[in-house]
Amino acid sequence: MAESFIFSIAESLITKLASRAYQEASQVVGVYDDLQDLKTSLSYVKAVLLDAEQKQEQNHELREWLKQIKLIFYDAENVLDQVNCETLRKQVIRDYGTPKDKVGHFFSSSNPLVFRYKLALQIKDIRKRLDRVAADRDKFGLQVIDVDRRVVHKREMTYSHVVESDVIGRVRTIVGIGANNEDLFPTWVLSCKYLRFLDLGDSTFEILPRSISKLKHLRYLSLGNNRRIKKLPASICNLQNLEELNLRGYVELQTLPEKLRNLINLQRMSITTKQSVLPESDIANLCSLESLDIYGCDNLESPFVGVKLPSLRFLRVMRCKNLKSLPLDTHHFPQLEEFIVDECDNFELSDVHEDMNSALRLKKLFFCMMVNFPRSLHGYANTLQTLVFLRCYELKELPEWLLNMTSLKFLHIWGCPRLLSLPEGIHHLKALEVLRIEGCRKLYKKYRPHVGEYWHQISHIKHIQIFQ
């Protein structure tokens, strides 16, 4: 059975309303009963949506009925998102707010009593609209069709073009608004108050307006490759729903915005800044942060020496020409699984793991443009699954510890023209399933499938790809 778009929205809404985390959040903001009533209405309509979507091609009136339901569902998503926004805001104020912040919050438009009243009215309005539309379901002769939940996937509607003013309010995604058209931001982008995805990459803005904080539903924000903005407004840190922030290629950015720690939902962040010292305590307090890209930070030398990033799983450091070291151990990066270092000419891995219990439990390790590898890396023998050597132009032989990688499954060697051979004992890597070699002319001659002099040393590997 083909999956249903509108059905998947209903499924997502009901699943969210039934979750323990969301029920607790709705109790905190005082709209639990209202949302449970909405869940009942949603379930009533959801039961016939699969049949309706199958029959809509032959029935214009049914298509219009589904359009109305879709718009109501989007409004319901926005209301549920407001519950999440308010819960996150309360958490930030509780954890980091000053007494002044807490008093200001009470007397602002976000006052808990005012917020609860307004939200309850919105929920009741959506319920009335939904019940009114649902009452028409019987006239279409729709049947209840069950479906395996595993084949239904949530999607989001993306509007590429705007028509009517009521549609603007439902726009979820904007990708590129013109490099030089700064007027579009305050006049149009900010009117899309339920925006989830905003990509302003390659723009030429000189100033990002403080009013960006009004886009409180935003999940993804990219300002990458802007070469003019020198400072970002602190209000950007009020986007508590933000899951990904891309500031990569921000070559003129003097400092990262203040109070980054307020982005408590942030999971992925890419940064470029002129700072020599990052706001490390703020970054360390991003308790949801799993992925961090540090790109083109030429003034950075030795970050994160005194802090712990408890949730970080992916760390990529690229084109930081003065970077000297990183404290790669479990004290600083207890969850780190993947580390990439690329084009950092002064960076050296040091033998810091005298106690091998402090060694990282890395699964993926990428070396780019490096030659010297410390013996301490044999501490990853039982965890490392992917090892990549990229553009190590001066590398003549692979490190000895490679043969200790008992869990290694994927080995990729690319752009290492001076590499003479693979270790003779490579056949001892019993877990190795994929070997990919390209741009290594000396290896190509020796290990060509079936004809190379040393082909027999690697022929046991399941998947081998060797290119000149």
N, C-alpha and C positions, 0 to 999 in steps of 0.2 A: 504494500500500500504506500503510495506516495505521501511524503510527510506534508502536513498542512501548516501554512504560515500563520494564519490567525489562530488556529488551534494551539500552535506552539507558544504564542503570546499568552493565551489563557492558561496553558499548562504552567508557564513560568510564573505568572502572577499567583496562581493557587499554591504552587510549591513554596513560593516565598512567604505567603501568608501563613502557611502551615508550619514553617520552620520555627524551631524553638527560639533562635536568635531574633527573628523578626517579631515573634509574639512578645518577647521580653522588651524589645524596643518600643513596640506600640503601647505597652503598659506604661513605660517610662514617660511617654508624651501624652498619655491619657486618651487614646483612641482605640483601645483594644476591641471593645464591643462593636464599634462602628465598622472596623475592618473585618471582623468575623461575619457580620451581616453581608458585607460586600463579597466575601468569599463564597457565601451561599448563593448569591445572585450569579457570580461568575461560574460556579459549578453547574447551575441550571442551564446556562447558555452553552457552555463548553460541550455538554453532552451531545449536541446535534451539529457542532461545527464541521466535523469531518464530512458528514453527509451533505451539508450545505455547500461546502467548497467543491465537492464533486459535481453538484447539480447546477452550479451558478452559470456555467457557460450557456445553458439552454434557457435561462430565466433572468431577464434584465432586472426585474423587481427584487429577486433574491440577491443579485450582485449589489444592488443599492443597500439592501438590508445588511449585508456583510461589511460594506464600507462604513456604515454607521457604527457597527459594533467595533470595527478596527479603531476608529477615532476615539470611541469611549475607552477602549483598552489602553490606548496611548495616554489618555488623561489619567487613567487609573495607575499606570506605571509612574507617571510624574508625581502623583500623590504619594505613592509608596516610597518614592525616592525622597520626598520631603521628610518623611519619617526618619529615613536613614541619615539625611543631612543634619537634621536637628539632633539626632542621637550622637553623631560625630562631633557636632559643635559643642554639645554639653560635655563630652569627654575631654575636648581640648581645653575648655574653660576650667574644668575640674582639675586637670593635670598641670596646666601651664598658666592659667589665668591669674592675674593680680586681683586684689580686692576691688580695684577700680573697674576691671573688666567684668567682674561678677555683678557689681551694682549696675553698670551700664547695660549688661545683658538683660537684667530684670526690667529696666525701664525702656528698653528698645522695643521695636516692632516684633522682636523674637521673644518677648515676655511669654513664659510658659502658658499662662492662662489665655492670652490673646492667640498664641499659636494654636493651642488645642481647639479653641472655639472656631477659628477660621478653617482649620483642617477638617474638623468634624462636619462643617457645612459643605466643604468640597466633596467629602466622601458620600454624604447623603445625596448630594446633587448627582453624582456619578451613579449611585444606586438607583435613583429614580429614573434616570435616562436609560440605564441598562435594563431595568425591569419593564419599562415602557416598550423598548425595542424587543425584548425577549418575549413579550406577550404575543408578538406576531409569528412566533416560530411555528405554531400549529397550523397556520393557514398554508404553509409551504409543504406540509406533509413530511416533515423531516424525521428521520429515524436516528436512534442512538447507536453509534458505532464505537466499539471499544478499540483500543490501540495499544500496542506494546510501547510503554513509555521510553524504552531504550532507543527507539528510532526517531523520536521527536527531539529536535534541536532548536534552541532559542535563536532567533535572528532579530536584527534591528532594522527598522525601515530607514533608508537613506534618501533624502530629498536632494536632487542635484539642482533643481531649479525652483524658484519661488513663483507662485501665482497670486493667491489671495492672502489677505492679512491674517486670516485664521489659520492658514497653513504655516505661516512663519513661526507661530508659536509652537508648532509641533516639529520643527526641523531638529533632527538629531545630529547630523553630520555636516561639517563644512570643511572642504579640502581646497585650500588656495583661494584667495579672494582678489588676486591681482597684486603684483609686487609694489606698485606705487599708489594704490588707491587707499589711502589712510582713512578717508571719510567713511568708508564702508564699515569700519570697526564700530565706531560709536552709533552710527545710524542704523545699521542692519544687523551685524553680528550680535550686538548686545541685546537686540530685541528678540533673539532666539533664546529665550530664558531657560528652555529645557534642553539646551545643547549638551550632547554627550561627548562628541569627538570634534576637536578643532585643530586643524593643521594650518599653521601660518608659516610654514617653512619657506625659506628663501625670500622672505618679505624684506622690505627696506624701511620699515617703521623706525623712527628715531626714539619714540616714546610709546610705551605700552600703557594705556590708561588704567588708572587705579580701579575704575569701574569693572574691570575684568572679574572682580570678586563676585559680581552679581550672577555669574554663570556657575551657580553652586552645584549644579547637577553634572558638571564636566567630569569625565573619566580620563580623557586623553588630551594633552595639550602639547603641541610641538611648535617651538619657536626657532627651530634649528636653522643654522646657516645665515642668521641675521648678522650683518657686518657693521651695524650702525648703533644699535642700542648699547649704552654703557652701564645702565642701571635698570633693574626691574623693580616695580612697585612692591612694597611689603605686602600689599593686599592680595598678591598672588598666593600667599600662604594661608588664605582663608578658604581656599578651594578644598575643603576636607574630603570630598568624594574622589579627588584626583587619584588615579591609579598609575598613570605614567606621565612623566614630565621630561620633555626632550629639549635640552639647551645645548646640544652638540653643535659645534661650529660657531658659537657666539664669541667671535674672536676679540671683540672690543669690550666684553662684559668685565667690569672692574671687580665686582664681588657678586656672590650668589645672594639671593634675597634673604632678608632677615627672618628669623623664626621659621626656618624650614621644618623644625620639629612639629609644627602644627599640621603638617600634611600627613596625618596619622594613617591614611589609607594608601599612601604611596607605595607601590610595589617595584616600579622600574624608573630609573633616573639616568639620564645622560647629561654630562656637564662639560663645558669649556669655560674657563675663567682665567683672568690674569693674576688671581690670588696666588701667593706663595704658600699660604696656609689655609686650608679649607675649614669651614665651620664644622669641625669634626664632632663636637658634642651634639650639635643639632642633627647631623646625619646619623649618628649612633642612636639617637632617640626615635628614628623612623622605624618603628617596631615591625612594620609590614614590608620593609624594603628587602627585596630578594635579588635585584639585579642593579649593578652600578657600572656605568661606562664613564671613564675619565679620559677625555680626548683633547689633545692639543693644549694642555695646561703647562706651558713652557716654564713657568716660574716655580712649579711644584717640585720638591726634592724628596721629602720623606714623610708622607702622610700616614695618619692613623697609628702612630707609634703608641700613643697613650690612651686609645679608646678601643672599645669592643663593638663590633657590628654583629649583633646576635642572630639576625635572620638572613644575612647576605649569603646567597648561594652562587651567584655569578658575578665575577669581577673581571673587567676588561680595561686595560690601561694601554692607550695608544697615542703615539706621537707626542709624548711628554719628554722633550729632549734633555731636560736636566734632572729627571727622576733618577734617584740613586738606589732607593731601597723601599721595601714594604715588609712589614712584620708578618710574614706568612706562617702563622701558627694557630693552634686552636684557641688560644687565649683571645686573640684579636678577631679571628674569623672562624668561630666554632662550627658553622654550617657550610662553609665554602666547598663547592663541588667542581666549579670550573674557573680556571684562571687563564687569561690571555694577556701576554705582553707583546706589543708590536711597535717597532720603530722607536724604542726608548734606548738611545745609544749609550747612555751612562748607567743603565740599570744592570745590576748584578745580583744574582741569587747567592746568598751566603749560607754557610753551614751553621745554621742557628739552632738546629734541632739535636742538641746533645741528648736530651731525653726524647726518645722516639715516640713517647705517648703524646708529646705536644705537636707532632707532625699532623698536617691536615689530612683529611680523608678525601682527597681529591679524586674525582672520577674522570675529569677532562683537563688536559694540560696542553696549551698551545704556546710554542716558542717561535717568535718571529725575529729574524735578524739577530740571533744570538749564537755564541760559539762555546762559551764556558758554562758548564753545568755542574753544580756541586754534588758531592757524593750523598749528601743528606736526602736527595730525592729518592733514594732507594726505600725511604720510609713510606712511600706511596705504593709499594709493591702489591699489597693486597687489595687496594681500592681502585687504582687507576685503570680505566677501561678504554680511554681514547687519548692518544698521544700524537701531536702534530708538530712537525718542523717545517716552518714556512720561511722561505727567502733567507736561509742561513747561508749566505754566499761564501763565507770563509770556512765553513764546517768541512772537515776532512774525514772525521770518523764519528760514529754515534757513541754516546756515553756508555760506560761499562754497565751501569745500573739498569740499562734497558732489559738485559736478560733476566733480571729479577722480577720483572713485571708479570707476575703469575696470573693476574686478572685481565691483562691487556687484550682487547677485542679488535680495536681499530688503530692502525698505524698509517699515517699519511706523511709522506716526505715530498715536499714541493719546492722547486727552485733552489736546490742545493748542488750546484754544478761541480763543486770540488770534492764532493763526497765519493770516496773510493769504493766502499763496499758496505754491506750489511754485516753485523756480527756473525761469526761462524756458527755460533750456537743458537741462531734464531729459530731453529727447529724445536728448541726446548720450550718455546712460547706456545704451549698447547691450547690456550684459550684464544689465540689470535685467529680471527675469522676474516678480516678484511685488510689487505695490504694495497695501498695506492701510492704509486711513485710517478712523478711527472716533473719535467724540467731538470732532470738529473742525468746528463748524457752518459756518464761513466757507469752509473748503475743500470741504465737501459741496455748497454751492450752486454753486461755480465749476467743480467737476470731476465733477459727476454724469454717469454714463455716458450718452453720446449727446445729452444736453440741456444740460450745463454749458457755460458760455462758453469754458472752457479745456480741454474734453474732448480736443480734437484734439492737445494737447501730450503726453498720456499714452496715447492710444488704441493705440499700437504695443506696449504692454506686454502680455504674454501673459495674466497673471492679475491682475485688478483687483477689489478689494473696497472699497467706500466706504459707510460707514454714518454716520448722524447721531450 
